[in-house]
Each structure stands twice: as structure tokens, then as C-alpha cells.
Amino acid sequence: MLSHVIDLLADPIDLSPLHGEDDFSRLVSESGHSYDVARQGYVTLAGGAGLRYGGDDTQMINDRETFLGRGHYAPFVEAVTEAVGEVIDEAGIPDDAEPAICEVGAGTGYYLSHMLDSIDGSRGIGLDVSIPSAKKLAKCHPRVGAVVADAWATLPIRDNCIDAIAVVFAPRNASEFARVLKPGGQVVVLTADTGHLDELREPLGIIGVEKGKVQRMIDQARDHLVPVGPSEPVQFKMQLDQGSIATQIGMSPSARHIHPDVLAERIATLPTTMEVTARAMITRFKKVGA
């Protein structure tokens, strides 16, 4: 619910604090800007230019929810949750505090809700540019505030108020992450690694993960964020039937580049069940100078 995180949110135009009015049907800033809360419980906080793109559509979100709901990426969610938990522990946050977690590109809230269940007293902001995502995100957990916002723009979050930021296969905005993090806060990034889903690349014609992706991410962030130790691999095997393969591709950027009929024809030529390898890297960052 937005009321749980209102003290963390800011006007996207001038970053002045927000408060709820009319039983939280609107969020209003100290500078007088007003943002309507949708009946599903999310709010769109975009600056004067609005949102540049709409993000994942309803079909992609449904595919994401189906694939993740089958538990195929459970090792990823466990690894991210463990890393965020370590960040909270290392920050020395008092036991009676309410650690603030923000997931950027939160989608349906699958990862964020797991973090909130695992970290006592925590509350979360889920940011996503997709309205279909936000409708599900708003209902994923009672301590989640769902916000539609552009990760590449000014984040509608106050300065120095977030204990941990999670980014799972989603955009990264190093300068804004550094601004909203508390001095002892960290960013946990899960990035696809070379070889991820390679068994599906050739038969389906989907794009592979380029080499050196993690190092480029580190290099691009270095003016604002620096790694906390080396990146750590997360690798596991999945047994995927054709339906699960279809939803995995459907929730990914490849869905925008392959016609659904062509994709269905290619999937039909695969074995009934395939062993597919998931590979990613977890990298933790802190503010420069922290």
C-alpha cells in the first residue's frame, strides 16, 4: 500500500515530499502537484515529459507471472533475497526499524514480495514503467507501494532514504541510485551472464548474452557506484516443457522481435521437455566514497 511508503516518495518534478489526501486517492506534493492513485492501488509519478514508453504489455506480464509462478527461477529469487538480506544486516539497521527496499523494474512483484516476506519489518517500493505490471504489483504484498515511473529519469524517491535497491534483469540508473540510497545502502543487481538459456538460442533464433556485460555495467556506474567485492555466479538447470519455454520467451525482449506464429512453430519442433541452463551474476554496489 502506498501509505506504507509515502515518507519515501517524492514529486518527480521537483523532488518535494508527497502526502496522501482524500483517503489516499491522491498524492499531493508540497509544491502543489497532484497525482491520482488508480483504483488498483498504484500511482503514476512521471515528470513533465511523461513516460517515454509503455514497457511490457499485458501478454508479456501474464507470461512472466505464469513462468515465475511455476518456480523455474526460484534459485534467482533466493539468491537476490539473500544478498539484499546481507545488505540490511551489514548496514546495522536497528531491529525495530523498517528497512526500505526498492526494486527497479519490479514487474509483477515476484522478487520484491519474497524479499519483504524474508526480511522482518521491511517495506518496499516497486517501480515499473508498465501499467499492466503495476496493476499486479500493487496487490503482490501488503507492504508494497506500486509506482509507475521511468527508471532512466529522475526517480520519484527522496534523497538518502533507501536501504537496498534490487535490480533483476532491469534498467540501471547509477546516478539516481546513488542519490536515493542511504550512506550505508547498497544496490543488488542480477545480470544475465554469457550462456544464459543457450540451449534455446539457436533453435528459437533469440539473441544471446554478450560477453563482458557485467564489466561494462561496472565501468558505466563507476562515477556513482563501486562494487562491493567480486560478482558472484548463480547457475542452475531447469526442466522446461514447451509451455514454459513459450512463456519464458514471451516475457523477454525476444517477444518483441519474433512474430508469435513463427515462435510457436519453432517451439513445436523442440522436444516435449528440455534441460535449459540459467546463468546470471549478482553484483553488489555501494556509493562512491561510502
C-alpha positions, 0 to 999 in steps of 0.5 A: 500500500502506498501509505506504507511508503509515502515518507519515501516518495517524492514529486518527480518534478521537483523532488518535494515530499508527497502526502496522501489526501482524500483517503489516499486517492491522491498524492499531493506534493508540497509544491502543489502537484497532484497525482491520482492513485488508480483504483488498483492501488498504484500511482503514476509519478512521471515528470513533465515529459511523461513516460517515454514508453509503455514497457511490457504489455499485458501478454508479456506480464501474464507470461512472466507471472505464469513462468515465475509462478511455476518456480523455474527461477526460484534459485534467482529469487533466493539468491537476490533475497539473500544478498539484499538480506546481507545488505540490511544486516551489514548496514546495522539497521536497528531491529525495530526499524523498517528497512526500505527496499526498492526494486527497479523494474519490479514487474509483477512483484515476484522478487520484491514480495519474497524479499519483504516476506524474508526480511522482518519489518521491511517495506518496499517500493516497486517501480515499473514503467508498465501499467499492466505490471503495476496493476499486479504489483500493487496487490503482490504484498501488503507492504508494497507501494506500486509506482509507475515511473521511468527508471532512466529519469529522475526517480520519484524517491527522496534523497538518502532514504533507501536501504537496498535497491534490487535490480533483476534483469532491469534498467540501471540508473547509477546516478539516481541510485546513488542519490536515493540510497542511504550512506550505508545502502547498497544496490543488488543487481542480477545480470544475465551472464554469457550462456544464459538459456543457450540451449534455446538460442539457436533453435528459437533464433533469440539473441544471446548474452554478450560477453563482458556485460557485467564489466561494462555495467561496472565501468558505466556506474563507476562515477556513482557506484563501486562494487562491493567485492567480486560478482558472484555466479548463480547457475542452475538447470531447469526442466522446461516443457514447451509451455514454459519455454513459450512463456519464458520467451514471451516475457523477454525482449525476444517477444518483441522481435519474433512474430508469435506464429513463427515462435510457436512453430519453432517451439513445436519442433523442440522436444516435449521437455528440455534441460535449459541452463540459467546463468546470471551474476549478482553484483553488489554496489555501494556509493562512491566514497561510502 
